[in-house]
Amino acid sequence: MTRVLLRASAAVLLLLATLLVGWRILKPAEVLATSDEPYPLLVVSAPGVLGRINLAPLIIEDRLRVYAAKHQIRADEPVYGNSVYTTRWSLRRWPEQLSGVVASGATVISRWSDGELVAVDGRTGKIVWRQESLAAPDYAGYRTGAATVWDPPGLRIAAGAVVVAEGQTLAGYDLSTGAERWRTTVAAGCTDGFTTIGGVYVCATGAYDVTTGQAVPNWPVGPFTAVGCSVANSGCAGFRDAAGRGWSTASSSPRPTFTLDRSDSTVADGLVVSTANGAVTAFREDGTALWSRPGEGRVLGGVPGRVLVFTPDHHLVGLATADGHELFRFRLAYKKEDDLWDLGGLMVSDHYLAIERRRKDGPDDPESPIYYYNTDTVLLAGL
């Protein structure tokens, strides 16, 4: 009888210990790890492929890389490193899920599934401010986190404001303090929008001043195609309206720009650039051609002094903004990789490029094991 009681007591103790360990692991918790290390120096790499990693980085001031995971945001360095390195700082919020991340300068703003916005100083990882906001969708970054850091749902920045969209509610928060500036009700279909360099949030059903939340009058009719955007569909330099007409967004009132009417045109380093008729052509403000260079490709963006073109044979070409002469050309491949991939998401900073590669002719399901090109599917390059 004593042996039975001892066994029963041991079983109860084991169960209690298991429950205690499980509670400690699964209980709601926020864990912040900061850094006191000096802010990394800006290092400019020569044009060329630097390496490949398995996560999509949000590049901060060309000094840090920030990554998204289901319950965590973290940073590492250096930007030019050819693998993911030891964490510099991190924020983990369990059981909340990371919905999106944006950045302005060294300030990194994360949005979580409980609706909370948390801004951290990218140099140290220390929390700058936090603010209760609108309900947010769960993590949808899949394996690389690209959709969370390069195109976060319902999270945009412009003109010193963080804009959050959910359902038929749009809200603006001060980027430096987190204070809510405004909140307004909008028509359905306004969640997936973009912001302009003129400080306007634009969605299929309207346009709103990011400093006041007021509707911008006499805006063209959507839906719209944004062009010349920085990362996260923020700071877009132009768009095409429902009729395919092009507009510049340098101010809060869009300006008709007929050189943007072409579906192959975009804005890169302040120029309208077209890739029609087997040539890359840049246009002046009045629509006359500034320069034209033979060759097919897709304009990936512009950085100071350079227009970036991705060619059909998987080369990256840098053309001088001033006159179109070729500054560099290199193959987008790590060592002896083949070209059996298509472009996924991408980020262009002043000195670096990160691209997510998807398997050519692969399935449309990101959960598929053959959706991505390989395990280290994100390619890093210097510009």
C-alpha positions in Angstrom: 0.0 0.0 0.0 2.9 2.3 0.9 4.5 1.6 -2.5 1.2 2.5 -4.3 0.9 5.8 -2.4 4.6 6.7 -3.2 4.0 6.0 -6.9 0.8 8.1 -6.9 2.6 10.9 -5.1 5.5 10.8 -7.6 3.0 10.9 -10.5 1.3 13.9 -9.0 4.6 15.7 -8.5 5.7 14.9 -12.0 2.4 16.3 -13.4 2.7 19.4 -11.3 6.3 19.9 -12.5 5.2 19.4 -16.1 2.4 22.0 -15.7 4.8 24.4 -14.0 7.3 24.1 -16.8 4.6 24.5 -19.5 3.2 27.5 -17.7 6.6 29.2 -17.6 7.1 28.5 -21.3 3.7 29.4 -22.6 2.6 32.1 -20.2 2.2 35.6 -21.8 5.6 37.3 -21.7 7.6 40.1 -23.3 11.3 39.7 -23.5 13.5 42.6 -24.6 17.2 42.3 -25.2 19.0 45.5 -25.9 22.5 46.5 -26.9 25.1 49.0 -25.6 27.5 48.4 -28.5 28.4 51.4 -30.7 26.3 52.0 -33.7 27.9 50.3 -36.7 29.8 52.5 -39.1 28.4 53.0 -42.6 30.4 50.7 -44.9 29.9 51.0 -48.7 30.6 47.8 -50.5 31.8 47.6 -54.1 29.0 46.6 -56.6 28.5 42.9 -56.6 26.9 39.9 -54.9 27.8 39.8 -51.2 26.1 36.6 -50.0 22.8 34.9 -49.4 20.7 34.4 -46.3 17.5 32.7 -45.3 15.6 35.8 -44.0 14.5 39.0 -45.6 16.2 42.0 -43.9 14.8 45.4 -43.4 17.9 47.5 -43.9 18.3 50.3 -41.4 20.4 53.3 -42.5 22.7 50.9 -44.4 24.1 49.8 -41.0 21.8 47.2 -39.5 19.5 44.4 -40.7 16.1 43.8 -39.0 14.3 40.4 -39.3 10.7 39.3 -38.7 9.6 36.1 -37.1 6.2 35.0 -35.9 6.6 36.2 -32.3 9.8 38.3 -32.6 11.7 41.1 -34.2 15.5 41.2 -34.1 18.5 42.8 -35.6 22.0 41.8 -36.6 25.0 43.4 -38.3 26.9 44.0 -40.6 24.6 44.7 -43.5 27.1 43.2 -45.9 27.5 40.0 -44.0 27.0 36.8 -46.0 24.9 35.0 -43.3 22.6 35.8 -40.4 24.7 36.7 -37.4 24.3 36.8 -33.6 21.4 39.0 -32.5 22.3 42.6 -31.7 18.9 43.3 -30.1 15.5 41.6 -30.1 11.9 42.0 -28.9 9.8 38.9 -28.3 6.1 39.1 -27.4 4.4 35.8 -26.6 1.7 34.8 -27.6 1.3 37.9 -29.8 2.2 37.6 -33.4 4.2 40.2 -35.4 2.0 41.7 -38.0 4.3 44.2 -39.7 7.5 46.3 -39.4 8.5 49.7 -40.9 11.3 52.1 -40.2 12.2 55.7 -40.6 15.8 56.6 -40.0 16.9 54.5 -37.0 13.4 54.2 -35.5 11.9 50.8 -36.1 8.1 50.5 -35.6 6.5 47.1 -35.2 2.8 46.2 -35.2 1.4 43.2 -33.3 -1.7 41.1 -33.4 -3.0 42.6 -30.2 -3.0 46.0 -32.0 -0.1 47.4 -30.1 2.5 49.5 -31.9 6.0 49.3 -30.4 8.8 51.6 -31.6 12.4 50.8 -30.8 15.6 52.6 -31.3 17.4 50.6 -34.0 20.8 51.5 -32.6 20.1 50.0 -29.2 16.8 48.0 -29.3 15.5 50.1 -26.5 11.8 50.9 -26.6 11.1 54.5 -27.6 7.3 54.4 -27.3 4.4 52.1 -27.4 0.8 52.8 -28.3 -2.5 50.9 -28.4 -3.8 50.9 -32.0 -6.2 49.1 -34.2 -6.6 45.3 -34.3 -3.9 43.7 -36.6 -3.7 40.6 -38.7 -1.5 37.7 -37.6 2.0 37.0 -39.0 2.0 36.3 -42.7 5.7 36.5 -43.5 6.1 32.8 -44.2 9.6 31.4 -44.2 11.6 34.6 -45.0 9.5 37.2 -43.3 9.6 39.3 -46.5 5.9 40.2 -46.5 6.2 41.4 -42.9 9.2 43.7 -43.4 8.8 44.7 -47.1 5.1 45.0 -47.5 3.4 44.9 -44.0 -0.4 44.8 -44.2 -2.1 48.0 -43.1 1.1 49.7 -42.0 2.7 52.6 -43.8 4.9 55.7 -43.0 5.0 59.2 -44.5 5.7 62.8 -43.5 6.6 61.9 -39.9 3.5 59.8 -39.4 2.7 56.1 -39.0 -0.5 55.2 -40.7 -2.5 52.1 -39.6 -5.5 50.7 -41.5 -7.9 48.0 -40.4 -11.3 47.4 -41.9 -13.0 50.8 -42.4 -10.8 52.6 -39.9 -7.7 54.6 -40.7 -5.5 56.2 -38.0 -2.3 58.3 -37.9 0.3 58.3 -35.2 3.3 60.6 -34.6 6.4 58.8 -35.6 8.6 60.3 -32.9 6.2 60.0 -29.9 3.5 57.5 -30.9 0.8 59.9 -30.0 -2.4 59.4 -32.0 -2.9 62.4 -34.3 -6.2 61.4 -35.9 -8.6 58.6 -36.6 -11.2 58.5 -39.3 -13.8 56.1 -40.9 -13.1 55.3 -44.6 -14.9 53.4 -47.3 -14.4 49.7 -47.6 -11.4 48.6 -49.6 -8.9 51.0 -48.0 -6.7 48.7 -46.1 -4.2 47.9 -48.8 -2.9 51.4 -49.6 0.3 53.3 -50.1 1.8 56.6 -49.1 3.3 59.2 -51.3 6.3 61.4 -51.0 3.8 64.3 -50.8 2.4 63.0 -47.5 -0.9 61.3 -48.7 -2.2 57.9 -47.9 -3.9 56.5 -51.0 -6.1 53.5 -51.3 -8.6 52.2 -53.9 -11.4 54.3 -52.5 -9.8 57.6 -51.5 -6.8 59.6 -50.5 -6.1 61.1 -47.0 -3.6 63.7 -45.7 -1.3 61.8 -43.3 -0.9 64.8 -41.0 -4.6 65.5 -40.5 -6.5 62.4 -41.7 -8.7 64.7 -43.9 -9.8 63.4 -47.3 -7.8 65.1 -50.2 -10.3 66.6 -52.6 -10.3 66.2 -56.4 -8.1 63.1 -56.3 -8.2 60.8 -59.4 -10.3 57.7 -59.5 -8.9 54.4 -58.3 -7.9 51.7 -58.0 -4.3 52.8 -58.4 -0.9 51.3 -59.3 1.8 52.8 -57.2 5.2 53.4 -58.7 8.6 54.6 -57.5 8.0 53.5 -53.9 10.5 52.9 -51.2 10.2 49.8 -49.1 6.8 48.9 -47.6 4.8 50.8 -50.3 5.7 54.0 -48.5 7.0 57.2 -50.1 5.8 56.4 -53.6 6.8 59.0 -56.2 3.9 58.4 -58.6 0.9 56.3 -59.6 -1.4 55.3 -62.4 -5.2 55.7 -61.9 -8.0 53.5 -63.0 -7.8 54.8 -66.5 -4.1 54.2 -66.7 -3.1 57.9 -66.5 0.1 58.7 -64.8 0.5 61.1 -61.9 3.4 62.5 -60.0 3.1 62.8 -56.2 5.8 65.2 -55.2 3.2 67.4 -53.5 -0.1 66.7 -51.7 -1.9 67.4 -55.0 -1.0 64.9 -57.7 0.3 66.3 -61.0 -0.6 64.7 -64.4 2.6 63.1 -65.9 2.0 61.5 -69.3 5.3 59.7 -69.4 4.0 57.6 -66.5 1.0 56.5 -68.6 3.0 53.5 -70.0 2.6 50.4 -67.9 6.3 49.7 -68.2 7.3 53.1 -66.7 8.3 54.0 -63.1 10.1 56.7 -61.2 13.7 56.1 -60.3 16.0 58.7 -58.6 13.7 61.5 -59.6 13.4 60.4 -63.3 10.5 58.7 -65.1 12.1 55.6 -66.6 10.5 53.4 -69.3 11.7 50.0 -70.5 9.7 49.9 -73.8 10.8 48.9 -77.3 14.0 47.2 -76.2 15.5 50.2 -74.5 15.8 51.9 -71.1 14.7 55.6 -71.5 14.7 58.3 -68.9 12.5 61.4 -69.3 12.8 65.0 -68.1 9.9 66.8 -66.3 8.5 68.1 -69.6 8.4 64.6 -71.2 11.4 64.9 -73.5 13.9 62.0 -73.4 17.0 62.8 -71.3 18.8 59.6 -72.4 18.1 56.2 -73.9 20.1 53.0 -73.7 19.5 49.8 -75.7 18.6 46.7 -73.7 15.7 45.0 -72.1 15.0 44.8 -68.4 13.0 45.7 -65.4 13.7 48.8 -63.3 14.1 47.8 -59.7 14.4 51.3 -58.4 16.8 54.2 -58.1 19.4 55.2 -55.6 21.4 58.5 -55.5 23.1 58.8 -58.9 22.0 55.4 -60.3 19.0 53.6 -61.9 18.9 49.9 -61.2 17.9 47.5 -64.0 17.3 43.8 -63.8 18.0 42.1 -67.1 16.4 38.9 -68.5 19.7 37.1 -68.1 19.7 37.9 -64.4 22.3 40.7 -64.3 22.0 43.9 -62.3 22.9 47.0 -64.2 23.6 50.4 -62.7 23.0 53.3 -65.1 24.1 56.8 -64.3 21.0 59.0 -63.6 22.6 62.0 -65.4 23.4 60.4 -68.8 22.6 56.7 -68.7 26.1 55.4 -69.0 26.8 52.0 -67.5 28.4 52.2 -64.0 28.4 48.5 -63.2 27.0 45.2 -64.3 27.1 41.9 -62.4 25.3 38.6 -62.4 22.8 38.1 -59.6 23.9 34.8 -58.4 25.9 33.5 -55.5 29.0 31.6 -56.7 27.8 28.9 -59.2 24.1 29.2 -58.7 21.8 28.8 -61.8 19.1 31.2 -62.9 16.1 29.0 -62.2 14.4 31.6 -60.1 12.0 34.6 -60.4 12.0 37.8 -58.4 9.9 37.9 -55.2 10.0 40.7 -52.8 12.9 43.2 -52.7 14.4 46.1 -50.8 16.7 48.8 -52.3 18.6 51.0 -49.9 21.2 53.7 -50.9 24.1 51.2 -51.0 22.5 47.7 -50.8 20.0 45.4 -52.5 18.2 42.4 -51.0 15.9 40.2 -53.1 13.8 37.2 -52.3 14.0 34.5 -55.0 11.2 32.2 -55.8 11.6 29.0 -57.8 10.8 29.5 -61.5 7.6 27.7 -62.5 7.1 26.7 -58.8 3.8 26.5 -56.9 1.9 29.6 -55.8 1.7 28.4 -52.2 4.4 29.9 -50.0 4.0 26.9 -47.6 5.2 24.6 -50.3 8.7 23.2 -49.7 9.6 24.1 -53.4 8.1 27.6 -53.4 11.5 29.3 -52.7 14.5 28.9 -54.8 16.6 27.3 -52.1 17.1 27.4 -48.3 19.2 30.7 -48.4 16.8 32.3 -50.9 17.5 36.0 -50.1 20.4 37.4 -52.1 22.4 40.4 -50.9 24.3 42.7 -53.2 26.3 45.9 -52.9 25.4 48.8 -55.2 
